[in-house]
Amino acid sequence: MKINLKYFFKFFFSLLIVIVVFVFYLCFLNSEAQLLYADDIIKDGDLIRARSDHKVYIVKHIGDKKYKRHLTDPFIFNLYEHLTVYNIKNVPSVDLDLYQESRLIKATDDYRVFEVDQDGVKHWLNMTSEEFSDAGYQWDLVFTVNDLELSFYSTGSDITGPSVVNIRRFYQYCWEFDCSSSLRPRPKLDVLQIPSSVSIDKSQFLQAEGDIKIAVFFLYGYESLPDEKLNILKGSEADIRSFNFAAKWFEDQAKIRNVDLNIALDFFGQTKVSDEYVINSYEDSTGKDLVKFVKDTFPETEDYDVIVPFYYSSNDISFVNHASPGERWFKVFSKKWGDGLFYPSFEPDETIYSETFAHELAHIFGVNDHYNTSMKSACSIDISYYDVMCHRVPEYDGDGNVIGYFGPLLVDLIVDDITAKEIGWYDIDGDGILEIYDSCPFDKDNKCSKQTIANFYNICWDYDCTSSILPRPKLAESEKPLNVAVDDSKFLPARGNIDILVAFLYGYDSMPEENIDILKNEAADIRSFKYAAKWFENRAAQHRINLDINVAFTEQTKVSDAYIIDNLEDALSADLVKFVKDTFPEAANYDVIVPFYYSSNDISFQTYSQSSEKAFIMFSKKWGDELFYPSFEYYSHYSEIFAHELAHIFGATDKYTDYIGEGQPQVGCWIEPSIVEYDIMCHRVAEYNDYGEVGFITPLLEELLVTSFTAKEIGWYDIDGDGVLEVVDACPYDLLNTCF
């Protein structure tokens, strides 16, 4: 067949023009249309969700700025009269993406701003306005909520700074040097062996910046130190032997490192110690608590950052100077060992006292000793002989052999780089900020988080919790964190002996005793709380954890009028835990408190946990003659609720789905339904009818499990692969081995 080239090229160029116009429409005109769609339809205060997602957001407009806040629980709709699912607007995803997401809330009459995490826990941003802005928060992102919603969220720890683990200094020289080596000085490690990110617990040392107040207390056991010697130690900063000289030396070293440090010294004494604090031997100098004597004798110690007991003995006995960074004190000693002879010496060319003062103060700032106690080398690592933590300079004979070491005068000593790193006077992570001023110190990978981790493992590190797909897809291994900080004060570790107190409460009519007897029954009764405790013990044993739960009960007690619950709002706001603590002094002896509230009226309740309080609240109601909700029949509703809420106290999160978005598959659990449906934190098993329609049943507690997903969260799992389950691991979840 002969092709007419003239018509062929005419058709080809016409088609090309159509394609170009269509692409232009998709890339520009359609996006403009979508934008107009959003501006025309979405108003301030509207409820919206993407057409392909189940998440519902409430929006806020401030000028041209657009913000959205995820309503994490459908129950929130019940807390506002104007919020209803019928008002939710389905919008294209491109419109939803125009809104910046916020997790910040505050109540109308409360100045505090809270951040709500993905587990529905609110954390007070306990910081100044300047700190709020410096941390990257924006005031426009704060949504105002009513008191009911604010009370709905459980309370977690305050957000004041970066997550922490028990690291006692800004830098650990064993991260650069092989501290296991027998060689002196120790050899350096390969750069690949140095961790890229650690967390700092600043409570473990005193930060060497700003204003620091030190109190020196002159003590003695038998005879007091001669006044002329005392005056040398209390002398001006011009006297090389004085403690004030040591303070000025440290300030000058800080200035060299561009750190502002101001040290003020106050002196107290002399004071004779009571008999039990008299030091007669070397062992006494290490064992007798002179700091306690000082604190008991001088109430003003509370006003100082560092306490320095200086003890003088008129006997020739051995002492050891030592510091305690966590307690913020160090001891200094002097002794008389002959007529007019003192050790250390008070001669004009001696700086042993001022040098000792500076050296021990450096320990309070988080520094290690760097001197070597043998003749092999002066310092234990490759550091200047003149560093304040080594201060051992070799002396040589004519053949170049080391014949000994001498201690330089303090005026000749320095703070070398290694010591500077340990106290934070160094930019270790290369972000241009000295670590002592860095809000996220030593963080080469920028993995520093604003808040502490509330459990041993976060399921969202395994699964994409931002996905609109249910069940949510798994993340790649490269997307998971390598090390995190675990704050076990936010949950109760699920191990060892745990004592639980159940307080039976009521507002009007008491609960029938036969029903209480069911809940108090022995572990053989599937409906009882002791059965739930036994169930948890058995599940712990399966994970090789020793767990022993003891459940005790109070008598039925009528609450005072202020705590009577008449509606759902009362159930959320009435502080029944406080009532139990105020009414039953023995509650202080228990690890977990469980107020169990019974109402003879048919009202709505919300069972919920308060992990930070180590408590959870349970409810029962009467809604007809001999009809109770939940039922007291053979089913295990109460014991299952007990076990589920206790798992929250241990750090586990819910894994069931409350409702399904438009177009979403019907699944009971938001991750791995085929595995997690029998997990205690999902307990929704799919059941299909003859038409393939799905519903969900709740299994009996005896059929439920603690799957690996929940086991990770409560620490019944070796997450970091060191052979130790996290709940009993001294350094949990630490794939980089940076915990010391």
C-alpha positions, 0 to 999 in steps of 0.5 A, spaced: 500 500 500 502 506 498 503 511 503 501 519 502 507 522 506 504 529 506 498 526 509 502 522 514 506 528 517 500 532 517 496 527 522 503 526 526 504 534 527 496 534 529 497 529 534 503 532 537 499 538 538 494 535 542 499 531 546 502 537 548 496 541 550 493 535 554 500 535 558 500 542 559 493 541 562 495 536 567 501 539 569 498 546 570 491 548 568 488 542 572 493 543 578 490 551 578 483 548 578 484 543 584 487 549 588 481 553 586 477 547 588 480 547 595 479 555 596 472 554 594 470 548 598 475 548 604 473 553 609 476 554 616 474 549 621 472 544 616 473 536 616 476 533 610 480 527 608 483 525 602 479 520 597 484 515 598 485 515 605 481 514 612 484 519 616 480 525 618 483 532 619 480 539 622 483 545 618 485 552 620 486 558 615 490 564 618 491 569 612 494 565 606 497 559 611 493 553 611 494 548 617 491 541 618 490 537 625 489 529 625 483 527 629 487 521 631 480 517 634 473 517 632 471 518 639 473 525 639 467 527 635 463 525 641 467 531 645 464 537 640 457 538 638 458 541 631 463 535 629 459 529 625 462 524 620 456 527 616 460 533 615 467 530 612 469 533 606 472 528 601 478 532 597 483 530 592 490 528 595 493 534 592 488 539 596 490 535 602 497 536 601 497 544 601 496 544 608 501 543 613 500 538 619 500 540 626 500 536 632 500 542 637 494 543 641 492 548 647 485 549 651 482 555 651 483 558 658 490 554 659 497 557 657 500 550 656 501 548 649 502 540 648 504 536 642 500 529 641 504 524 639 502 518 634 500 514 640 495 519 643 499 521 648 500 529 650 506 532 652 507 539 655 512 543 651 515 545 658 519 551 655 520 559 654 517 562 648 524 563 645 526 556 646 519 554 643 521 558 637 528 555 637 526 548 637 522 549 630 515 550 633 510 555 630 505 559 634 500 558 628 500 551 628 497 551 635 490 548 635 485 550 640 481 545 643 476 544 649 477 541 656 474 534 654 479 533 648 485 535 652 483 531 658 481 525 653 489 524 651 493 521 656 499 525 659 506 523 657 513 526 660 514 534 658 518 536 652 524 540 654 530 537 650 533 531 646 532 524 648 537 521 653 541 515 655 545 514 661 552 517 657 556 521 663 559 526 658 559 529 651 564 525 649 568 518 651 575 517 649 574 510 648 570 511 642 577 514 639 582 509 642 582 502 644 581 502 651 581 494 651 588 494 649 594 493 653 599 498 649 600 505 652 598 509 650 592 506 647 592 505 639 587 509 635 580 506 633 579 505 625 574 511 623 569 506 622 568 504 629 567 510 631 559 511 633 555 517 628 550 519 633 549 518 641 545 521 646 547 525 652 544 525 659 546 532 662 544 530 669 550 526 670 555 532 670 555 539 671 555 543 664 562 547 664 558 554 661 555 560 664 555 561 672 557 556 677 557 557 684 562 552 688 562 552 696 568 550 699 568 547 707 574 547 711 573 541 716 578 537 721 578 532 726 583 533 731 587 540 730 584 545 725 589 547 719 593 553 721 590 560 719 596 562 715 595 556 710 588 557 710 589 564 708 593 561 702 587 556 699 582 562 700 587 567 697 586 571 691 586 569 683 593 572 683 596 567 688 598 560 684 596 556 690 589 558 691 583 555 689 581 562 686 587 561 681 584 554 679 577 557 678 580 563 674 585 558 670 578 554 668 575 560 666 581 562 661 581 555 658 574 556 657 575 563 653 580 560 649 575 555 647 569 560 646 565 558 652 563 563 657 564 560 664 564 564 670 566 560 677 564 564 684 567 561 690 565 561 697 569 559 703 566 556 710 569 554 716 573 551 719 569 546 722 570 540 727 567 534 724 563 529 729 566 523 731 563 518 726 566 523 721 573 523 723 578 520 718 584 515 721 585 511 715 586 511 708 579 507 708 576 512 712 577 517 707 574 513 701 568 511 706 566 516 710 561 521 707 563 528 708 558 530 703 553 528 708 556 532 714 556 538 710 549 538 707 547 536 714 551 542 718 550 547 712 543 548 709 546 553 704 549 548 700 542 547 696 544 554 693 551 551 690 552 547 684 558 544 687 560 542 694 568 541 696 569 538 703 576 540 704 579 535 710 585 537 714 588 531 719 594 533 724 596 525 723 600 522 717 595 518 714 594 517 707 588 520 703 585 519 696 582 525 692 576 523 688 570 526 685 562 524 684 559 527 678 552 525 679 552 528 686 556 534 684 562 534 689 569 532 690 573 531 696 580 535 697 585 533 703 591 535 706 595 532 712 601 534 717 607 529 717 612 533 721 613 539 725 611 545 719 611 540 714 605 539 710 602 534 704 601 537 699 606 543 700 604 550 701 610 553 698 610 559 693 612 555 687 607 549 689 600 549 685 598 542 688 592 544 691 590 549 685 591 543 680 588 538 684 582 543 685 582 544 677 583 536 676 577 534 680 572 540 678 574 537 671 571 530 673 564 534 675 564 537 668 564 529 665 572 528 664 576 522 665 583 521 668 588 521 662 594 519 666 598 513 666 599 510 673 605 505 671 612 507 668 610 505 661 607 512 659 605 518 662 598 519 659 593 513 658 592 516 651 595 520 645 594 527 649 598 532 651 603 531 657 600 538 659 593 536 659 590 537 666 587 530 666 594 527 665 599 532 668 605 528 667 611 530 663 617 525 662 624 526 665 630 523 661 637 521 662 643 523 658 641 517 653 634 519 652 631 514 657 625 516 661 627 516 669 621 519 672 615 524 671 614 530 674 607 534 675 607 541 671 605 547 675 597 549 674 599 555 670 603 551 665 597 546 664 592 546 658 585 543 656 587 539 650 582 537 645 580 530 648 578 533 654 575 539 651 571 534 647 569 530 653 566 537 657 563 539 650 568 545 649 568 542 641 564 541 635 564 534 635 558 533 630 561 538 625 554 542 625 558 549 627 556 549 634 560 547 640 556 541 643 555 544 650 551 549 646 548 544 641 541 542 643 542 536 639 549 534 641 554 529 638 549 528 632 552 527 626 546 523 622 541 528 625 537 523 629 536 527 635 529 527 637 525 532 641 521 527 645 523 521 649 521 514 646 515 511 650 516 504 649 522 499 647 520 499 640 515 503 635 511 499 630 512 505 626 519 503 625 517 497 621 511 500 618 509 506 614 504 509 619 503 515 614 500 510 608 493 510 606 493 503 605 490 498 610 494 494 612 500 498 612 506 496 608 512 494 611 518 499 611 525 497 608 531 496 613 534 502 611 529 506 613 529 504 620 533 507 626 539 504 628 539 507 636 534 510 640 533 512 647 528 509 651 525 513 657 523 507 662 520 512 667 514 513 662 512 505 662 512 500 667 517 494 665 514 488 664 518 483 668 519 481 676 514 482 681 508 487 680 503 489 685 496 491 682 491 494 687 484 494 684 479 499 688 472 497 687 468 504 687 461 506 686 457 513 685 450 511 687 448 503 688 453 498 690 455 493 685 452 486 687 457 482 691 456 476 687 459 480 681 465 483 685 466 475 687 467 473 680 472 479 678 476 477 685 475 470 684 482 465 683 486 464 676 481 458 674 475 463 673 476 466 666 472 472 668 477 474 674 482 479 674 487 474 677 486 470 671 488 476 667 494 476 671 496 469 670 495 469 663 500 475 662 505 471 667 504 465 662 505 469 656 511 472 659 514 465 660 513 463 653 518 469 651 523 467 657 521 473 662 520 472 669 513 476 671 510 475 677 503 479 678 500 480 685 493 483 684 489 485 691 483 488 692 479 494 696 472 493 699 467 497 695 467 504 697 462 510 695 466 516 692 465 523 694 460 527 690 466 530 686 467 524 683 460 521 681 460 519 674 453 521 670 456 521 663 461 520 658 465 527 660 465 525 667 468 518 665 474 522 662 475 528 666 474 525 673 480 523 677 479 517 680 486 515 681 487 521 685 481 519 689 484 512 690 490 515 692 487 520 697 482 514 700 487 508 700 494 510 703 496 503 702 496 505 694 503 508 695 505 501 695 503 498 689 506 499 682 499 499 678 492 502 681 486 500 677 480 504 679 474 500 677 467 504 677 460 501 677 454 505 675 447 503 676 445 508 671 445 506 663 451 511 661 457 511 656 464 510 659 471 510 656 476 505 659 482 508 658 490 507 661 494 513 664 501 510 663 505 516 666 500 515 672 501 507 672 494 506 672 488 504 668 480 505 669 475 500 668 467 501 668 461 497 669 454 499 668 447 496 669 442 497 664 436 493 666 434 488 671 440 483 672 443 486 665 450 488 666 455 491 661 460 488 660 456 481 661 458 477 667 457 471 664 462 466 662 465 470 657 472 474 659 470 481 657 473 484 664 479 479 664 481 481 657 480 488 658 484 488 664 490 484 660 489 489 654 490 496 659 495 493 663 499 492 656 498 499 655 502 500 662 507 496 659 508 500 653 504 497 648 500 500 643 493 499 640 493 495 633 486 494 632 482 499 627 476 503 629 473 505 622 475 504 615 475 509 610 472 510 604 474 504 599 478 501 604 478 493 605 475 491 611 481 489 616 481 488 624 488 490 625 492 496 622 498 491 621 499 484 619 491 482 620 493 475 619 498 475 625 496 480 629 488 479 630 489 474 636 494 479 639 492 482 646 492 489 642 488 487 636 483 482 638 479 482 632 478 476 628 475 476 621 469 472 620 465 471 613 458 469 612 456 466 606 456 472 601 463 473 603 461 479 607 466 480 613 465 481 621 469 481 627 469 477 633 473 478 640 476 471 642 476 469 649 482 471 653 485 464 653 486 464 646 489 471 645 497 472 644 503 477 645 505 476 638 512 479 636 509 486 634 507 487 642 513 483 645 518 488 641 514 494 644 514 491 651 521 489 651 520 481 650 524 481 644 532 482 643 531 487 638 538 489 637 541 482 637 546 482 643 543 476 646 539 480 651 531 481 651 530 489 651 526 489 658 532 486 662 538 489 657 542 495 661 543 498 654 536 497 650 535 497 643 542 499 641 544 497 634 550 501 634 553 499 641 554 506 643 551 506 650 556 506 656 
